[in-house]
Amino acid sequence: MNHRIAFHTTGGTEVLDWVEAPLLPPGPGEARVRNTAIGVNFIDVYHRSGLYPLPLPSGLGLEAAGVVEALGPGTSGLAVGQRVAHVDGPVGAYAEARNHPAARLVPLPDTVSDEAAAALIFKGLTTHMLVRRVWRPVPEAWVLVHAAAGGVGLILTRWLAMEGARVIGVVSTPEKAEAVKAEGAQAVIILPRGGSYPDLVPQVRDLTGGSGVRVAFDSVGRESLEASLDCLGPFGLLVSFGQASGTPPAVEISTLGRRGSLALQRPSVMHHVAAAEDLQAAALDVFEAHARGILPAHIHARLPLREAARAHQLLESRATQGSLVLIP
Ligand SMILES: NC(=O)c1ccc[n+]([C@@H]2O[C@H](COP(=O)([O-])OP(=O)(O)OC[C@H]3O[C@@H](n4cnc5c(N)ncnc54)[C@H](OP(=O)(O)O)[C@@H]3O)[C@@H](O)[C@H]2O)c1
């Protein structure tokens, strides 16, 4: 019998159940994929907790790698036995196998393992969006990266640094600071749990010779957003792309002018890869960078799929560096 992780009510990790999930033959335009490695992302926590509401009961997860097991009518360009990955809905990647829209599957090259794909593709595409569509790195420009040792954070730090930007990473522990330095950050600020985000501002001003950063990449949200705005120099860009600490506060538009003609953007990778050609092209860039050794998959831990609740506990308690992968 096929199994998946499902939840019938939103809440803490205790709402996650291991349930039987009968497999129907793939419908028109669908492929059945047997998952071999499943990526855990912070958005899964938002779905489980109800911060991003889903119709219930629901499966969980948006990212997995696996092997095509069967093809429904009307699919093209895929073969049974082919290795593939995916990064979007319908939600339900925490499953041993499931049917998925074939047009949203990305073929995996031999140079990328299933585990690396599951660790990299969602977070890599997010980073690709940030550095290719939101802001192209400018050599010598100072940028601030929150949660710099996280799944997205390590990849983003590496990519920005590789292209010459001067990254100031923010992390909660000395161990995480070492990991971020190893990815090329110019400086790392340690803000322990319970620390005060406004304390970042003078440190960032000091590091940048008073000028502030060109861009602040903020995935922490509620606790950090105001400080991120205060860390920007004139004409700076605040990229609010996540909310690990809760929903970000509202920003009054006129304050952007007063603080120095600032810009604010809230990008979502789902919009940026909505077109199939954009998805395939961005995935190819990420996989090529991985194959050339410049974008490693940082796997913090592999856990059995059944233990998805433990993975969420690790992620929410800020105990991870890099990505978590679930193995069916
Ligand atoms: N917009 C998009 O399209 C998009 C796509 C993918 C991901 N994201 C966002 O990118 C962010 C990173 O995702 P990820 O899956 O790679 O997670 P992650 O960064 O591995 O984990 C979140 C990190 O945030 C930091 N953090 C600060 N305050 C926290 C709090 N109150 N609770 C929990 N964590 C806190 C922690 O690092 P420290 O302990 O070092 O502070 C923690 O390790 C998330 O906010 C996610 O929503 C956005």
The ligand as an SDF file (V2000), in Angstrom:
LIG
                    3D

 48 52  0  0  0  0  0  0  0  0999 V2000
    9.3240   33.7260   -1.7060 N   0  0  0  0  0  0  0  0  0  0  0  0
    9.6030   32.5110   -2.1330 C   0  0  0  0  0  0  0  0  0  0  0  0
    9.2770   32.1570   -3.2720 O   0  0  0  0  0  0  0  0  0  0  0  0
   10.2940   31.5420   -1.2290 C   0  0  0  0  0  0  0  0  0  0  0  0
   10.6910   30.2790   -1.7020 C   0  0  0  0  0  0  0  0  0  0  0  0
   11.3930   29.4300   -0.8480 C   0  0  0  0  0  0  0  0  0  0  0  0
   11.6490   29.8180    0.4730 C   0  0  0  0  0  0  0  0  0  0  0  0
   11.2050   31.0330    0.8950 N   0  0  0  0  0  0  0  0  0  0  0  0
   11.4740   31.4860    2.2700 C   0  0  0  0  0  0  0  0  0  0  0  0
   12.8630   31.3930    2.4960 O   0  0  0  0  0  0  0  0  0  0  0  0
   13.0820   31.1910    3.8870 C   0  0  0  0  0  0  0  0  0  0  0  0
   14.0670   30.0760    4.0640 C   0  0  0  0  0  0  0  0  0  0  0  0
   13.4240   28.8260    3.7860 O   0  0  0  0  0  0  0  0  0  0  0  0
   14.1770   27.4690    4.1240 P   0  0  0  0  0  0  0  0  0  0  0  0
   13.2230   26.3750    3.8160 O   0  0  0  0  0  0  0  0  0  0  0  0
   15.5120   27.4940    3.5010 O   0  0  0  0  0  0  0  0  0  0  0  0
   14.3130   27.5580    5.7370 O   0  0  0  0  0  0  0  0  0  0  0  0
   15.6570   27.8000    6.5910 P   0  0  0  0  0  0  0  0  0  0  0  0
   16.2580   29.1070    6.1950 O   0  0  0  0  0  0  0  0  0  0  0  0
   16.4960   26.5930    6.4960 O   0  0  0  0  0  0  0  0  0  0  0  0
   15.0930   27.9010    8.0610 O   0  0  0  0  0  0  0  0  0  0  0  0
   14.6520   29.1080    8.5870 C   0  0  0  0  0  0  0  0  0  0  0  0
   15.7630   29.8640    9.3360 C   0  0  0  0  0  0  0  0  0  0  0  0
   15.2450   31.1390    9.6790 O   0  0  0  0  0  0  0  0  0  0  0  0
   15.8870   31.6190   10.8470 C   0  0  0  0  0  0  0  0  0  0  0  0
   14.8990   32.1370   11.7830 N   0  0  0  0  0  0  0  0  0  0  0  0
   14.9070   33.3780   12.3120 C   0  0  0  0  0  0  0  0  0  0  0  0
   13.8760   33.5390   13.1360 N   0  0  0  0  0  0  0  0  0  0  0  0
   13.2060   32.3780   13.1650 C   0  0  0  0  0  0  0  0  0  0  0  0
   12.0550   31.9560   13.8530 C   0  0  0  0  0  0  0  0  0  0  0  0
   11.3900   32.7510   14.7030 N   0  0  0  0  0  0  0  0  0  0  0  0
   11.6160   30.6870   13.6620 N   0  0  0  0  0  0  0  0  0  0  0  0
   12.2710   29.8770   12.8130 C   0  0  0  0  0  0  0  0  0  0  0  0
   13.3680   30.2320   12.1210 N   0  0  0  0  0  0  0  0  0  0  0  0
   13.8490   31.4910   12.2960 C   0  0  0  0  0  0  0  0  0  0  0  0
   16.6700   30.4340   11.4370 C   0  0  0  0  0  0  0  0  0  0  0  0
   18.0560   30.6800   11.2090 O   0  0  0  0  0  0  0  0  0  0  0  0
   18.9330   31.3220   12.4300 P   0  0  0  0  0  0  0  0  0  0  0  0
   18.7270   30.4060   13.5990 O   0  0  0  0  0  0  0  0  0  0  0  0
   20.3360   31.3190   11.9280 O   0  0  0  0  0  0  0  0  0  0  0  0
   18.3750   32.6880   12.6600 O   0  0  0  0  0  0  0  0  0  0  0  0
   16.1830   29.2320   10.6460 C   0  0  0  0  0  0  0  0  0  0  0  0
   17.1930   28.2470   10.5100 O   0  0  0  0  0  0  0  0  0  0  0  0
   11.7210   30.9540    4.5290 C   0  0  0  0  0  0  0  0  0  0  0  0
   11.2810   32.1450    5.1250 O   0  0  0  0  0  0  0  0  0  0  0  0
   10.8500   30.6090    3.3440 C   0  0  0  0  0  0  0  0  0  0  0  0
    9.4950   30.9240    3.5500 O   0  0  0  0  0  0  0  0  0  0  0  0
   10.5490   31.8850    0.0710 C   0  0  0  0  0  0  0  0  0  0  0  0
  1  2  1  0
  2  3  2  0
  2  4  1  0
  4  5  1  0
  4 48  2  0
  5  6  2  0
  6  7  1  0
  7  8  2  0
  8  9  1  0
  8 48  1  0
  9 10  1  0
  9 46  1  0
 10 11  1  0
 11 12  1  0
 11 44  1  0
 12 13  1  0
 13 14  1  0
 14 15  2  0
 14 16  1  0
 14 17  1  0
 17 18  1  0
 18 19  2  0
 18 20  1  0
 18 21  1  0
 21 22  1  0
 22 23  1  0
 23 24  1  0
 23 42  1  0
 24 25  1  0
 25 26  1  0
 25 36  1  0
 26 27  1  0
 26 35  1  0
 27 28  2  0
 28 29  1  0
 29 30  1  0
 29 35  2  0
 30 31  1  0
 30 32  2  0
 32 33  1  0
 33 34  2  0
 34 35  1  0
 36 37  1  0
 36 42  1  0
 37 38  1  0
 38 39  2  0
 38 40  1  0
 38 41  1  0
 42 43  1  0
 44 45  1  0
 44 46  1  0
 46 47  1  0
M  CHG  2   8   1  16  -1
M  END
$$$$
